[in-house]
Each structure stands twice: as C-alpha cells, then as structure tokens.
Amino acid sequence: MNFEVEQQVPLEALDTAVHNAQEATLDLLAKIISGACPRISRQAKTETFNRLIDLAKTGAWTEAAFALIALELPLWRVRRLAYENGEWLCSLSYQPNLPMAFDDCAEATHEVLPLAMLCAFVEACRRRHAMRESVSTVPRIQPGPGQIICCENYR
C-alpha cells in the first residue's frame, strides 16, 4: 500500500468517498492521506506515521482515526462521540474550551464509528483549508514613510 502523495484528491470527492464507504479500508485511508494530509506526507517515514499504518492494517480503525487526527490536526480535539438512531456523530473542535453553543465544530455522521470520525476529519481539513485561503487573500499593508508626524493639537 502506497501512502505517498501522488495526486491531490479534492476534499469534496474525499467526503463523498468516506460517506459512501461501508467500512474503513487501507485504500480509503490512502486516499485521505494523499488528498487531505500535507502534514502527514512530510512525516511519511516517522514512527508515529508507521503506528497509524500498523493500526489500520490490524483493523483497529477507531484508534487509527484518533491517530490520524492527532498527526494531521494536532490543535483539533474530538469533542463528542455519540450513537443515536443507528448513526454515530463525531464532533471535532478547534476550540474545545468554548461552551458547546459557541463552538463551530466539524461534525459528521455515519453508521460506522471510524467512518464518522474520518468524515469529521475531512470536514475539519476543509475548514482548515478555507481558513488558510481567507487569510492569504487579505492584502498586506506596506510600511509607511521613514518619518511619522502627529497632526493632533494638544493645547
């Protein structure tokens, strides 16, 4: 199984692939890593990355999902895992210390717990990407002239 970044998969396609999956597979994990994980792709030969792959290969998909979140989104936390009406709900939070009413969580549901976590992970990656794009479109302010003059009258 090749986990190198070969081709960028659009996040919308990843989201669809994870939502439509019936079970977590190594192929699905490879798609997620190649499409949504630039941080992990730089760590491809580390012990932590190898642990993630070993967890996936042994079928420990919930632990693998936790490891993937910790590797790629170290500032995000699993805020809530709940099972209701035959589906798992996973909420990932960038600001877990905020009250739930004010937190803008990345949430997803799926019938299979690891897939709910992976869906929420893809949504969090989409939000992270949108935050980066919005920050990069702000024009930069150039420094002013060498001397600054105060024009206020302080009588």
Secondary structure, DSSP 8 states (H G I E B T S, - for coil): ---S--S---HHHHHHHHHH-SS--HHHHHHHHHHH-HHHHTTTTSHHHHHHHHHHHTT-HHHHHHHHHHHH-TT-EEEEEEEETTEEEEEEES-TTS-TTT---EEEEESSHHHHHHHHHHHHHHHHHHHHHHHHTS-------S---------
